[in-house]
Structures are given as structure tokens and as C-alpha cells.
Amino acid sequence: MRILLPILALWGLLEGCTTGKTALRHGRFDDAVLQSVQRLRQKPTHLEARTVLKTAYEGASRAHQTRIQSLIRTDDPYRWELVFQEYGRLQSLNDRVRTCPACAELLADFPLSLQDRMQEVRQLAAAARYQLAQQAFEFRTSNRLAARDAYQDFRKAEEWVPGYRDARPKADEAFRYATLRVVIEPLELTAVLRPDDRIDLQRLIFREVLRRESPSHFVRFLDRTMAEEDDLPANHLIQMAVTDYDPYDESTSSSSTSVESSQAYKVGTKKINDSTTVDVYEKVKGTLTTYRREVRSGLKLRIRAVDLQSDKVVWDDALWATESWTDEWHSFSGDERALNGMSLKTTAGFTPSTWSLLDKMMSSMAGSVGSRLRKEYRSY
């Protein structure tokens, strides 16, 4: 019996908590509604939960309506979107009430559907976005950021009310002016690379930049032909030139180290008197020489963006691509037992061609150009 009493007391405490009474006492009306609904779904006749539900729902409804009226009185152009959120929270509460027949019956005097009012607010939110979009739309041809604002607000109006007025075609029109057109110029002619190599690098860069997804919804990369076919002027011009090329830098080095066996071997005999000869054991030694041949190649490219309206440099950078190849081999002099079973490295016997190194560097450089452009224009 002594064990049973504390258990019953704890059960009574938990039962009281799940009715929502504690949440109601602390002014957490939404939580109190949800907890009392849960309790009444388990036990529809629970007297305390019924009392809590009615009081908590009245408090929740009053709190949400107060916030709604406060938002309506502000001059925030996005206030109807915030009002919709408040109605959404209250409707979510009503939907939970509807899952409990006893709760719905208890709150029969309250409107449990706010869909009509929410549709009205959707219209008001769409109208507010449309008005903002119209104001920005007037400057679309002279101000790309205004065109971007117009596009986003027309799209929002369309999201609030599908087919709202002429929001969709106007959003498409605004988007044309909101897009930053970036023209990629062919590589500048320099004496650093052979013409054929320059064309190969240019082809790799164009493939990397033009065939991949744009870094921003509002950025479009174009080549000269695409730019000429576009009926709107370009905004930025990307200029590139290979300014340095080290085709083949070969170096060879060597280092020697003394090695000895990990155990002693018989290296001879020694007489210790006229009649006795003993074996002599010592660790054997040798010299291990390591040779290293390294071939290095480097390619440097200057890249910059020019604003075509102001003719000013927006940004510029230098990109490097490098390739290296190494070969290592050994020679040994001395007693081979000093190697302790180690196998000597042998030379590969060949070195890479200048062209193979350049081919790898051009692929790497094209990737670097693409990464640099995506990083620069990601935030546009």
C-alpha cells in the first residue's frame, strides 16, 4: 500500500498536466488547447479538460485576433503576409480541435473554419505585392536591381493568387531586364601560347562555363554569338589572356645515406692463439643513393570583368595551373645484406611530353576559370 500511494499521486499529477491546466495558467493558450484536445480524445467526458479547452480556446482566439488587428494597423507593405501567418496558426489550432468530436461540439459557437477570411487575405497580400512590383517595374529598363525586385514581387503575387491580373507576363518581362548578361570574350592573342593551344584552351573554358548551370538565377553567361542574337545589351565583359607559360622545367637531385644490417654476419676469422681460430661477426654496411628527377610545368592566366556601361574594371584576378611529374630510383654500393631485404627502386625510363603536361594544365585551368566565375556571380 505504501508503494501504491506515491504511484497514484504521480498519476494524478500527470493527469492534471495533460489537461492543459498548467499551460493555461502560464498564458500559453495554444499549448493549453492542444493538450486539452489530446486529453479529451482519450476521455471525452473529462471535466477539467473540457473547462480548460473552452477557456484556453477563447484566450488563443483573442490573442491571435489582437495580433492580427495590430498588424493590419501598421504601414508594413508585407503586413498581409504576416496576417495570413496568424490566421494560419489559428486555423491549425482549429484543425486539431476538429479531430476531437467532443471538442468540436464544445466549441460549436466558434467558427472553426477561417478559409474564407484567409482567401480574402491572400487577395490583399497579392495586391500589395503587385503594387510594389508595379512601382519597381517602371524602372526596369534603367535599373537592373529594380527589375529584379519587380520580378520577385510579381512572382510572389502569383504565388498568393495564381493567375493574379497580369503578374505572370509582367514577371517574365521584368526578368529579361533583371538578368545580368556576362559575355565571355575569346582568349586574347599573345605570344605565350601557340595559336592551336590557345584555341584548345578557349574551347575547354567555353565548355566549362557555358554548358554548366548558371551560378545565379539572375546571371546568364554568353559567348559573342549568343550576345549578338540577344535583343538586350550585355552588362559585363570577361576578358582573359595567358600571360605566362613555363612548358618544361626539369631538375635532378640525389642524396646518399649509410645503411647497415639489422643483424651481425660472419665477415672472417681470427686466431686467438696458436691452436684456436674463431669466426668474426659484424654488422655489414653499404651506401644507398636515391635519385630524384622532377619535371614541372606552369600556366598563368589573367582574368577580369569590365562593366560595359561605365567601362570600369569590376574585378580582376590571376589564376595558376601547374603540373608536375617525378621519378625516383636507387643505386647501392657495399654488402647487399645491409639492405635488410629492401628492394631497390628502378627508374621509369621515360619523362612526360610537353604536350601531355600542357593538356592536363589546360583542363585544370578551364575548371579554375569556371569556379572563379561561379564564385564571383553567385550572389548576383
N, C-alpha and C positions, 0 to 999 in steps of 0.2 A: 504493500500500500504506500510506503514511504517513497518508493521508486516511481509509482504510478502518478502521484500528485504533481511532482515537477513536470512530468511529461504532459499532463493535462493542462497545466498552467502555460507551458510553452506553446501548445497547440492553440490555446485561446488567444495568446498574444499574436501568433502568426495569422490566425483567422481575422483578428481585428485589423492587422496591417493590410491584408489583401482586399479589404473592403474599400480602400482608398481614403480612409478617415485621416490618416497621418498626412498624406499629400494635401488633402483639403485644408487641414489646419495650417499648413505652411503656404497656402496660396498657390499651390501647383495644380491648378484646376484641370488641365488636360490630363495629367498623370492620374488624378483622382478619378476622372471619368473612365479612363482605360482600365484602372484597377477594379473599380466597382462593376464595370461591364463584365470583366473576366469572372468576378465572383458570382454575379447573377446568372451567367451562363451555366455555372456549376450548380447554383441553388437559386432559382428564380424567386423564391419567397423570402430570401434573406432580408430581414427588416432593415438592418443598419446599412447594408449596401444600397438598398432602394432609396433610403434617405440621403446617403452620400451622393448617389448618382444625380438626383434631381438638383440638389444644391450646387454640386460641382459643375453640372452642365450649364446651369444658369450663370455661374461665375465665368466659365470658359467662354460662353457665347458673348457675355457682356465685355470681357477683356478683348476678345478678337474684334468685336464691333467698335470698341473705343479706339483701338489701334487703326482700324480701317478709316474711321472718320478723321482721325488725326492726320493720316497720310493724305487723304483727299484734300485737306485744307492747305497742304504745302504747295509750293510752286515747282517742285521737282518734276521735270518733264517725264521721268520714268515712274512716277508715283503709281500709275495704274498697274504696272507690273508688280509692284510691291503689294498693292491692294489685292491683286489676284493671288499672290502667295498666301496672304492671310486668309482669304476665302478658301483656298486650297487646304490649309491646315484645319479649318473648321469643318470643311466637307469630309476630310479624312476622319475626323472625330465622329461625324455623323454616320459614316460608313461602318465604323466599328460598332456603333450603337445598333445599327440595323442587323448585325449578326446575332443579336440577342433579342428574341421576340418579347420577353418581359420588359427589356429596357425600352424598346420602341413603343410599347404600349404605355409605359410610364411617362414618356416624353412626347406623347401624341399631340400636345398643344404646341410643340415647337416644330418649325419647318426643318425637316431632316434632309431636304434636297435644296442645294443652292445653285443648281446648274443654270437656271435662267439668269440669275444675277451674275454668275461667272461668265456667261456668254456676253452679257452687256459689258462687263469689264474688259473682256477680250476685244470687243469693238473699240472701246475707249483707248486701250493700250495700242492697238493697231493705228488708230487715228493719230495718237501722239507721236508714234514712230514715223508715220507718214509725213506729218508736218515738219518734223526735224529733217527728214530726208529731203523734202522739197526745198527747204532753206539752203541746204548744202548743195543740192543739185544745180542751183543757179550758177555756182562757181566751178562746175565740173571741168570745163574746158581750160580754165586757167590755174586751177589748184588741184593737184592730184590727190592730196590728202582730203580735200573737201569731197571729191568724187568718191573716195574710199568710204568716208562717213555716210554719204548718200546711199551707196551700195549696201552697206551693212544695215542701215535703218530701213531701207525698202525691204530687204530680206527679212528683217525682224517683223515688219508689218505683215508680210506674207505668212510668217510663221504663226502670228497671233490669229490672223483670219485668212485662211487660204483663198486666193483669188481677190484679195482686197484691192479694190479700184484698179489702177494701172501700176501697182507696185512691182510686179514681176518684169514687165518690159522696161520700166524705168531703172530697175536694178541692173538689168543687162546692159543698158545704155551707160549707166554710171560706171559699171565695171570696166568698160573699154577705156575710160579715162583714168580709172583708178590703178590700172596696171602699169607697172614700171617696165618699160621696154629697154632691154640691155642688149646692145649689138656687139657681137664678138668679131673683132677685126681679124683678118688673116695675119699670120706672123710677119713681123717687119723683116724686110730683106737685109741681111747682114752678111759679112764675110766669114762669120764664125762657123756656120754650118754649110754644108753643100746644099744646093737647091733641092735635090731629091730628098735629103734628110729633113730639110725644113718642111717640105710638103708632107712627109710621113708624120712628123710631129704634129703639124697642124691638123691633119686628119684625125689623129688619136685624140687631140684636145676637143675638137668639134664633136666627135662621137661621145666622149665622156660628158660633155656639158649639155649638148642639145638632145641627147636621147634619154637622159635621166630625168626623173621627176623634178620639177622646179622646187627650190627651197622654200618658196612662199607662194600663197595663192595669188598674191598681187605682183609677182615678178615673172617676166617671160624673157627667156634667152633666145636671141635671133642671130642668124648669120646675115650677111649683106643681102642676099637674095630675098630672104624672108622679110627683112626690113623694108626693102623696096616695094614688096607686094602689100605691105600693111598701109592702111589709109591714115594712120596716126603717126606722128613723128616719134622717133626714138628719144629716150631720156639719157641713157648712159652709153658710152662707147668704151669697150675694153680693148686696150692696146697691149701687145706683147712683143717681146724681142729677146732672142737668145743672145746674151751678152758675153758669155764665157763658155768655153768648151775645152776641157783637158782630155784628149782622147785616150792616152795611154801613158801611165806613169809606173814604170817597173822598178822594183828595188829587190835586192837580195842581201840577206844577212845570215850570219852564223854565230853559234855560241858553243863552247865546249865545256864539258864538265867531267870530273874524275868519278869513276864508279868502281865499286868493289863488291866482291861476292858476299852473300849473307852467311856463308859458312867457310870453314878452312879446308883447303885441299892440299894433297901431298905435292910438294914442289921440289923435293930432292931428299937426299940422305946426309947424315952427319955421323962421323966417327967420334965416339965419346972416349974410347981407349983403344989399345992395340987390338983387342979382340971383339969389340962391340960397335955395331953400326945401327943407328936409329933413323926412322923416317922424320922428315921435317914437314910440318903442316902450317900453311899460312893462308890468309885471305888473298885471293888473286885480284888484280886491278886492271883497269883499262881506261881509255878516254872515249867518251861518247860525244860526237859533234852533231848538232842539229842545224840544218839549213832551212831557211825560210825565204820563199820567193813570193812577193806580193805585187799584184797589178791593180792599180786604182784608176778610176775614170770619173770625171765630174762634169755636170752641165748646169749652167745658171741661166735663169730666165727672169727678166723684169716684166712686171705686170702692173697696169694702172687703169683706173676708171676715170673717165672725163665726163663731166656734166655738159651735155650738149647745148643747154640753154645759157649757162654762164661761161662755158669754155674753161672751167677751172677743174683741176685735178681733185677728185673726191677722195681717192685713196690710192696708194701705190705700195708695192711690196717686191721683194726679191725671193725667188724660190730656187732651191737647190735639189738636184737629184744626183746621187752617187752610186757607183757600183764598184765592188772590189772582188778580187779572186786571190786565193792563197794556196800555196803548195808547200808541203813540209816533208823533209826526208832526213835520214840519219846516215852517218858513217861511223865506224868503230875501229879502234886500234887497241891491241892488248889481248889479254886472255879472255875469250868469249864467255867463260864461266862467270866472269864479273857481271854479265848482263842478267844473271838470275832468271833465265828463261824469257827475257823480254825479246819481242820481235822487232826488228828494225823497220822503220817506215821507208818506203821507196817512193821516188818521185813519180808524179802523174805523167810526166814526159811531154806534156803539151801545155800551152797557155791559150786563154781565150782570145778570139779575134777582136779587133777594134769594133767591128760592126756588131758583134753579139753583145758587147758591153753597151754600146750606144742604143741598141734596140731595147734592152731592158731599162735603160735610163729614160728613154722617151716614153715608155709605158708608165713608169713611175712619175714622170713629170706631168703627164696628162692627168693622172689621178690627183696630183697635188694642186694643179690648176682648178680642177673640178671641186675639190674640197675647199679651196680658198674662196671660190665664188659662192659656194653654198653657205659657207660661214658668214661671208660679208652680207649676203642678201637675205638671210634667214629672217631677219627682223623687219623687213620692208613690208 
